[in-house]
Structure formats: structure tokens, C-alpha cells
Amino acid sequence: MNKAPKDVGAYIASMSAEVRKTLTGLRRVIKKAAPKASERISYGMPFYEYGGTGFKGRLIYFRVSKKYIAIYIPPTRAGESLGKLKKYQTTKSAFHFPLDEPFPFILVSKTVREIVKKIDSQTK
């Protein structure tokens, strides 16, 4: 993608059919796990914010590379899912899911739900 997308739908639409299918599923999972999260583009990639602005509201980012889909989640918020996500972790804050393997939608959904719960408990 050469031009920054105007919204998440445009970002997903710019991908190949197979990647689009995975990203559409990922978007659906995030929206279901965090229905009150706002969806936008930040740093040229889809971003979901929940429960505040700045670091406090960071829920999840994602982007596509040639070989994987990267999910950016603050590691301190990943909760119980962190252990299962670690097999994908390649940087301090990103988990890389290879494009040639089945995408772990259930694990991502569980992780997003855990983060939402954690944010909710911190804002009470």
C-alpha cells in the first residue's frame, strides 16, 4: 500500500483477496470483543481505541507485511493470553501471524476481551 488509507475499510480493501478475507474476520472479531472501541487509522494502520486516549486507550493495531499479519498489543495488557501469543511474538509489542498458517481468531478475540476487561476494571 503506497498511499495512507482513509479508514479501516479502505485498508482492508487494498489487500489481496485471501488477506482481505482474514482481515475482515479479524475486524469482525475485534468489533465483537470490543463493541464500544473506536476504529481509525493511526501510523498508517488500523487502530482500535477503547476507554481513553493515548496509552490508556490503546487496544490493538494491525498491519500486513509480505509474510505475516502483525498485531500490536501492549504486552502488559495481554493478560492470560500472553502465554499462548508468545509463540508468535517477534518484537516487544507485536505478534506476527504467518500468512501461510490459519489465523488464530479465537485467541485474538479472547485477548481483546481480556484487555477490555482490564481497561474497564482500571477505570472504575
N, C-alpha and C positions, 0 to 999 in steps of 0.2 A: 504494500500500500504506500503510494508516494505522497498523497495529499491527506492531511488530517481529516478524519471523518467528522461529520457534524453531529452524529448521535450514534448510539449503540446499534441501532438497526442498520445504518449505513456501514458501520464497521463490519458487521456480520455479512451483509450483502456483498461486500468487496472480496470475500473469500471464495475458494473453490467449493463446489457442491458438497463434497464429503466433509470438509472443515465447517462449512455453513451448518450442516446437519448437527454436528457436535456442538457448535457454539449456540445454536438455537436451543438445544437441550440444556446446555449449561445455563443460559439466560433464564430459561423456564425454572430450573432447579433453584437458582438464586432468588428469583422473584417469589417462588412458593415458600422458600425457607425464611425470607425476609420481605414480606409484602409491603412493609412501610419504608423500605430503603429507597432512596432516590437514585436514579440511574443517569449517568452522564459520561462524558469523555474527559479524562484527565491524563496528562502526559501522553496523549495520542492513543489511549487505550480505554476500553470500557471500565467504568469505576462505579462502585455501589457504596453509598454513604448512608450510615444509619446512626441515629442517636446523638448527633452533634456534628461539629465541623472540625477540620484539622485532624490530628492523630486520633482524637477521641472518637470521631465518626467514621474512621476508615474501616470498611467491612471487607471488601475484596476488589481486586483488579484482575483483569486477564488480558492476555495478548497472544498472538500467534507468531511462531517463528517457522522456519523451514522444516524443522523436525519435531516440534512439540508445541503444546499449548501451555503457557506459563500462567500460573495462578499466584497472585501476590496477596498474602495474608500476613498480618503482623503475627510473627511466631508466638509472641506472648499471649495471643488470644486464641490460638488454635485448640486449646483445651485437650480433652481426651483423644481427639482425632490426630493430634500431632504425631503420636507413635506410628500410626498407620500411614500418615503422609510422609514421614521421614524417608521412606524408600524412594520417594520422588524428589526429595529436596536436593537442590543443586546449588543454592545460594542461601544467604541468611534469611531472606524473606520470600523466596519464590520456590514453587514446586513445579517441576516440569513433567508433563504427561505426554509421553511419546505419541505422535500422530498415528503410528502403526500398531498401537495397542488399544484395547477397549478403554473408553474413558470411564473413570470411577465416579459416576454421577451420584450414587448413594453416599459415598464418602464425602464428597464436596457438600452435598445437602446437609449431612449430619454436622459437618464442620461449621457451615454458615449458621445453622440453628444454634449451635453451641456458642458461637461468637455473639449472636443476637441476645441470647440469654445472659451472657456475661455482661454485655453492654447495659442491658436492662437492669441487672442487679446493681451495677455501679452508679446508675443514675437515680436510684430510689433513695 
